[in-house]
Amino acid sequence: MAGLGIRNCIRCKKIFMPVSGEKICSECRNKELEMEEHVRAYVREHPGITVNELIEGSGAPKTLIWRMIQQGQFENSGLRGAKYPCGNCGTLITKGVYCNECASKLRLNAQKFANAMESKKRAEEKRELEEAKRTFSGSMYEEINSSRSR
């Protein structure tokens, strides 16, 4: 089924055909968009509310509100204390996906991985070069020996 581009919606479990990598069906996406509009309207109606008040008062899931904050949908709305958990450790942050510490660790690990891959690539190229030298040298000697025996 994966070859056909069919998947199950992670929310309602219905089968659907994603157009560009969606994980939820269009029906669930429409419900999500409606909930986002409800949350935005709630913030407009209650200027200066906190994130906890928004979560409690709007009835929207925390994850939806945190994602909306992360996407910057409330930057000019007057929402106070707009913090959401780091995508790795859960520390409350105000921008990005990861806190500074996790972002630093991620960058360090990515650099280590890139260095390891580059080192592996150089070792493979060196091995291929050595193999080519042995093959060339061997064939050259075989050619010399066969020409002498003629």
C-alpha positions, 0 to 999 in steps of 0.5 A: 500500500505504501507504493500507492501513497495511501496512509492512515490518518494519525487522528481518525485512522481513516485511509486517505491519499496524502498530496504532499506528505500530510499525516492527517486527512483533509477532514481532520485538517479542516477541523484543525483549521477551525480550531485554530480560528477558534483559538485566534478569536479567543485571543482577540476576545481576551487580550492579555491572557496567559497561555494557561488561560488560553488552554483552559478557556479555549478548550483547544489541545495544548499541543495545538496552542504550542504549535501555533505559538511556535509558528508565531501566530500570536506574536502581535496579539498580546498573549502573555507568557507565550511559552511552549516546551522544547521539542527535546527536553521539555524546557519552556521556550519562547522561540524555535523548536529547541532550547539553546542547550538542546540546539547546541547539542544537536548542532554538535552531534550534526557536526560530529556526524558530518565529520564522520561521514567525510572521514568515511568518504575519504577512507573509501576514496583512499581504498579505491585509489589503492585498489586502482593502483594495485589493479593498474600495477598488476595489469602493467606487469602482466602486459610486460611479462606477456610481451617478453614471452612472445 
